[in-house]
Amino acid sequence: MYLHSQETGEQDNSGTNSSGIITSIEIIGLKRTKPRVARYPLEQFLGREGSTLDMNAVKAAIKSTGILEPLEVELVNKGDGLVLRLTVEEKWAIFPFPLFMASSGGIGAGLFLTDLNAFGLLDRAAVGGMYASNGWMVTAMYQQTPGRIGEPGWNGAFSYSRRDSANTDRKGILHRRYTTDQIRFSLGLNVPFTDHFSSNGYLWFSAVSLKENRNTLNPPGNGAMILGINRSIFLHYSRWDGYLLSRQNLSLGYTRNISILGSSFHQIDFRGVYEQSLVPGFRLTLRSGAIWKSEADPGSAPLYEEGPQRALVDILPGSFSARCYAGFSGGLEKYLFKIRWGTLSVVGAWQCVFSYGLISGCEFDNGPSGGLRFYLSHLALPALGGGIAYNINSGLYQLTLNMGMDF
């Protein structure tokens, strides 16, 4: 006897009448992925009573790998216990990865050769470059996925970039323009303590030099050379409702930036995402991002300011520059339809953000945003999307188009 669930787009509670303890896991359909790696997110279900098993929780666990798509979930009687049997499809993990972004502030495109399942271990590797209207970048990285709880995974990255920075206020008025070259190395460790709680720490070295530019306007007084030491904690949980993936993610980090050239400063980062289904295919989406940096030497302080993406909002120009942000976005997302290649949804939200920087001082902005998202099924990419946002305080609209970006 067996009970099963198929991903048909309907809420499924199969398995509620199956009695017995889950004693083993069987996965069918693996090609590159190592069986022990695929089993790892499912081991939380071992020892559970089959009648209490939530099949959508099983699907969410296997989807959390980012590589495996569940086709069928079964509970099979075998001997003295139950076998949790999954039939899966592996997404394409090795491919040239195009990246495209367009907004009211400019466009950018890149190409990366990626393997999101390196050596079948769910490790991630990428090498490539990007060219945008304000500069270019080349980078290489490798990220090892931790094997089991308590076992650390490591990551390393290198990048070199040239950037023409044009910093504006919230109305898009230019206040500062300069060109820099930057080289950066980083090495880190990630340790999962439980299925939902992990911590990481990493070191990086960054050197930024100013380049001559005849269009320079109010540039920083000097370059910078920084050694960074970071420690962060993460809480994460996900669940599949048959249409969309609900998730709750929380991260908090502290960084000590030690100056070799320039000034030292402290930094605190916060990021929270709460996406929860109200009914299948219709979810509440709450997002918040914040960053605080202590005072830095005025000569190099502009180099440490960042764009509004750190606040997880779309209502500010991409060229906006500030040292501190606290942003919030609250809205709803509705599943529209699903085809073989993915799922289309529509999202609308209200956003607000506090910011503090050298150009604009302390400001508050708010306004609506909305757009479409397309989640790919067969490629291990997050989503495609586009939308529009309106800033009530500045009166400006912001247009966005993203390919291969997480939202």
C-alpha positions in Angstrom: 0.0 0.0 0.0 1.2 3.5 -0.7 -0.2 7.0 -0.6 1.1 9.7 -2.8 1.0 13.3 -3.8 1.6 14.8 -7.3 2.3 18.5 -8.0 -0.9 19.4 -9.9 -1.4 22.9 -8.6 -4.0 21.8 -6.0 -3.6 21.8 -2.3 -2.9 18.2 -1.3 -3.1 16.5 2.1 -2.4 13.0 1.0 -0.8 10.8 3.6 -3.1 11.7 6.5 -4.5 8.1 6.7 -1.1 6.4 6.5 0.0 4.9 9.8 3.5 3.9 10.7 6.9 5.5 11.3 9.0 6.8 8.4 12.2 4.8 8.5 13.9 5.5 5.2 14.1 7.8 2.2 14.2 6.9 -1.5 14.8 9.4 -4.2 14.2 8.6 -7.9 15.4 10.6 -10.9 18.8 11.9 -9.7 21.4 12.3 -12.5 24.3 14.5 -11.2 23.3 15.2 -7.7 24.8 12.9 -5.1 22.1 10.8 -3.2 23.4 11.8 0.2 23.2 15.5 -0.7 19.6 15.1 -1.9 18.7 13.2 1.2 20.0 15.8 3.6 17.0 18.3 3.6 14.6 15.3 3.9 16.2 13.7 6.9 14.1 15.9 9.2 11.1 13.7 8.3 12.8 10.4 9.5 11.1 9.1 12.6 7.9 10.9 12.0 4.4 9.3 12.1 3.2 9.0 8.5 -0.3 10.1 9.3 1.0 13.5 10.4 3.2 14.1 7.3 2.5 17.2 5.3 3.3 16.5 1.7 3.7 20.2 0.9 6.4 20.5 3.6 8.3 17.6 1.9 8.0 19.4 -1.4 9.2 22.7 0.1 12.2 20.9 1.6 13.3 19.4 -1.7 12.7 22.7 -3.5 14.9 24.4 -1.0 17.9 22.8 -2.8 17.3 25.1 -5.7 18.2 22.2 -8.1 15.5 19.5 -7.6 11.9 19.8 -8.6 9.5 17.3 -6.9 7.2 15.4 -9.4 5.7 12.8 -7.0 5.8 12.1 -3.3 4.8 8.7 -1.9 4.6 6.9 1.4 5.3 3.2 0.8 4.8 0.4 3.4 8.0 -1.6 3.6 8.8 -4.0 6.4 8.3 -2.5 9.8 8.1 1.1 8.6 7.3 3.5 5.8 9.6 4.7 3.0 9.4 8.3 2.0 9.8 8.0 -1.8 10.3 11.0 -4.0 10.4 11.2 -7.8 12.3 14.4 -8.8 13.6 16.2 -11.9 16.9 17.9 -11.8 17.0 21.4 -13.1 19.6 22.5 -15.6 22.5 23.6 -13.5 25.4 24.2 -15.9 24.7 26.9 -18.4 25.8 30.3 -19.6 23.9 32.6 -17.3 22.7 35.9 -18.9 22.0 38.7 -16.5 20.0 41.8 -17.6 18.8 44.7 -15.6 17.1 47.9 -16.7 15.8 50.8 -14.7 15.2 54.5 -14.9 18.8 55.0 -13.9 20.4 52.9 -16.7 20.9 49.4 -18.0 23.3 46.5 -17.5 24.0 43.1 -19.0 26.4 40.3 -18.2 27.3 36.7 -19.0 28.5 34.2 -16.5 29.4 30.5 -16.9 27.8 28.9 -13.9 27.4 25.5 -12.2 24.8 25.6 -9.5 25.4 21.9 -8.7 29.2 21.7 -8.9 30.5 18.1 -8.5 26.9 17.0 -7.8 27.3 18.5 -4.2 25.0 21.5 -4.6 28.1 23.7 -4.6 28.0 26.8 -6.7 30.7 28.1 -9.0 30.6 31.0 -11.5 33.0 33.0 -13.6 32.1 35.9 -15.9 31.6 39.6 -16.3 29.1 42.4 -16.6 29.0 45.6 -18.5 26.6 48.5 -17.6 26.1 52.1 -18.5 28.3 53.1 -15.6 31.2 50.6 -15.8 32.2 47.0 -16.0 33.2 44.1 -13.7 34.8 40.6 -13.9 34.4 38.1 -11.1 34.9 34.5 -10.1 33.5 32.6 -7.1 33.0 29.2 -5.5 30.6 28.4 -2.7 30.7 25.0 -0.9 27.3 23.9 0.6 27.7 22.5 4.1 27.1 18.7 4.2 25.4 18.3 7.5 24.4 20.3 10.6 27.5 21.4 12.4 29.8 20.9 9.4 31.1 24.2 7.9 31.1 25.1 4.3 33.5 27.6 2.7 33.3 30.2 0.0 35.8 32.4 -1.9 35.4 35.2 -4.4 37.5 37.6 -6.4 36.4 40.6 -8.4 37.8 43.6 -10.3 35.7 46.5 -11.5 35.8 50.0 -13.0 32.8 52.1 -12.1 31.6 55.6 -13.1 29.6 56.7 -10.0 27.0 59.4 -10.5 25.3 60.0 -7.2 21.9 61.8 -7.1 19.3 62.8 -4.6 15.8 61.3 -4.6 14.7 63.6 -7.4 17.4 62.4 -9.7 19.5 65.6 -9.5 23.2 64.9 -9.9 25.4 66.0 -7.0 28.6 63.9 -7.3 30.4 62.1 -10.2 33.7 60.2 -10.1 35.5 57.1 -11.5 37.1 54.3 -9.4 38.9 51.0 -9.9 38.3 48.4 -7.2 39.8 45.0 -6.5 38.3 42.7 -3.9 39.1 39.3 -2.4 37.0 37.4 0.2 37.0 34.1 2.1 34.3 32.9 4.4 32.8 30.0 6.4 29.2 29.1 6.8 28.0 26.8 9.7 24.4 25.4 9.9 23.5 24.8 13.5 19.9 23.5 12.8 17.8 23.0 9.7 16.7 26.6 10.1 19.5 28.5 11.8 23.0 29.1 10.6 25.9 31.5 11.0 28.7 32.7 8.8 31.9 34.7 9.1 34.3 36.0 6.5 37.2 38.2 5.8 37.7 40.4 2.8 40.2 42.9 1.4 39.1 45.8 -0.8 41.2 48.5 -2.5 39.6 51.4 -4.2 41.6 54.0 -6.3 40.3 57.2 -7.9 40.8 57.6 -11.7 41.1 60.8 -13.6 37.9 61.8 -15.4 37.3 65.2 -17.1 33.6 65.0 -16.0 34.4 64.7 -12.3 32.1 66.5 -10.0 32.7 66.9 -6.2 34.7 63.6 -6.0 36.0 62.0 -2.8 39.2 63.4 -1.5 41.1 60.1 -1.6 40.8 56.4 -2.2 40.5 53.6 0.4 42.0 50.3 1.4 40.0 48.2 3.8 40.2 44.9 5.7 36.7 43.7 6.7 35.8 41.2 9.4 32.1 40.1 9.3 29.9 37.8 11.5 26.3 37.1 10.6 23.4 34.9 11.7 20.5 33.6 9.6 17.1 32.1 10.3 15.3 30.6 7.3 12.1 28.5 6.8 10.1 27.6 3.7 6.9 25.8 2.8 5.2 25.0 -0.6 1.5 25.6 -0.9 1.1 24.0 -4.3 1.5 27.3 -6.2 4.0 29.6 -4.5 6.8 29.1 -2.0 6.2 30.7 1.4 9.4 31.6 3.2 10.6 33.4 6.3 14.2 34.6 6.2 16.0 36.8 8.7 19.6 37.9 8.8 21.6 40.2 11.0 25.3 41.0 10.6 28.1 43.1 12.1 31.2 44.2 10.2 34.4 45.8 11.5 36.0 47.7 8.7 39.7 48.2 9.5 41.3 51.0 7.5 44.7 50.5 5.8 44.2 53.6 3.7 41.2 55.9 4.7 39.2 55.6 7.9 37.9 52.6 9.9 34.2 52.3 10.7 31.5 49.9 12.0 28.6 48.5 10.0 25.4 46.7 10.9 23.2 45.0 8.3 19.6 43.6 8.6 17.4 41.8 6.1 14.0 40.2 6.7 11.6 38.5 4.3 8.2 37.1 5.3 6.2 35.6 2.5 3.2 33.6 3.7 0.3 32.0 1.8 -3.1 33.3 3.0 -4.8 30.8 0.7 -3.0 28.6 -1.9 -1.6 30.8 -4.7 -2.2 34.0 -2.8 0.4 35.2 -0.4 1.3 38.1 1.9 4.8 39.6 1.1 6.6 41.6 3.7 10.3 42.7 3.3 12.6 44.9 5.2 16.2 45.9 4.7 18.5 48.2 6.8 22.1 49.2 7.0 23.9 51.5 9.4 27.5 52.7 9.0 29.3 54.8 11.6 31.0 58.1 10.7 34.0 57.8 8.3 36.7 60.2 7.3 35.0 62.9 5.0 37.7 62.4 2.4 36.7 58.8 1.7 33.2 58.7 3.1 31.4 58.9 -0.3 33.1 55.6 -1.3 31.3 53.8 1.5 27.8 55.0 0.6 25.5 52.6 -1.2 22.4 52.4 -3.4 18.8 51.8 -2.2 18.8 48.1 -3.0 20.1 47.6 0.5 16.7 48.8 1.8 14.8 46.3 -0.5 12.8 49.1 -2.1 12.2 50.2 -5.7 10.9 53.8 -5.1 14.4 55.5 -5.1 16.6 56.1 -8.1 19.3 53.5 -8.6 21.8 56.3 -8.5 20.7 57.5 -5.1 23.5 57.4 -2.5 23.3 57.2 1.3 25.2 55.7 4.2 22.2 54.5 6.2 18.9 53.0 5.2 15.8 51.5 6.9 13.3 50.3 4.3 10.0 48.3 4.4 7.8 46.9 1.7 4.4 45.2 2.3 2.1 43.8 -0.3 0.3 40.8 -1.9 1.3 38.4 -4.6 -1.2 36.4 -6.7 -0.5 33.3 -8.8 -1.8 33.7 -12.3 -1.0 30.5 -14.2 1.6 27.8 -14.5 3.1 26.4 -17.7 5.8 23.8 -18.2 8.6 26.4 -18.0 7.5 28.2 -14.9 4.9 30.1 -12.9 3.7 33.7 -13.6 2.4 35.9 -10.7 1.5 39.5 -10.2 2.6 41.5 -7.1 1.7 44.9 -5.6 3.2 46.6 -2.6 3.5 49.8 -0.6 7.0 50.8 0.2 8.7 53.3 2.6 12.3 54.1 3.4 14.3 56.3 5.7 17.8 57.3 4.4 20.7 59.3 5.6 23.6 60.4 3.5 26.0 63.2 2.7 24.0 64.5 -0.3 20.4 64.6 1.1 20.8 64.3 4.8 17.9 62.5 6.6 14.8 61.8 4.4 11.7 59.7 4.3 10.1 58.4 1.1 7.1 56.2 0.4 4.9 55.1 -2.5 3.4 52.1 -4.4 5.1 49.5 -6.6 3.9 46.6 -8.7 4.8 44.2 -11.4 5.0 40.7 -12.8 7.3 37.8 -11.8 8.1 34.6 -13.6 9.6 31.8 -11.6 11.5 29.3 -13.8 10.9 25.6 -13.3 13.6 23.9 -15.4 16.5 26.4 -14.8 18.1 26.9 -11.4 17.4 30.6 -11.7 15.3 32.6 -9.2 13.0 34.6 -11.5 12.4 37.1 -14.2 10.5 40.2 -13.5 9.6 43.8 -14.3 7.6 46.5 -12.7 7.0 50.2 -11.9 7.3 52.2 -8.6 6.1 55.7 -7.8 7.7 57.9 -5.1 5.1 60.2 -3.6 7.7 62.5 -2.0 9.7 63.1 -5.2 7.0 62.7 -7.7 9.2 60.4 -9.8 8.4 56.9 -11.4 11.0 54.1 -11.4 10.9 51.4 -14.0 12.7 48.0 -13.4 13.4 44.9 -15.4 15.4 42.0 -14.0 16.5 38.7 -15.4 18.1 36.1 -13.2 17.8 38.1 -10.0 16.2 37.2 -6.6 13.5 39.6 -5.5 
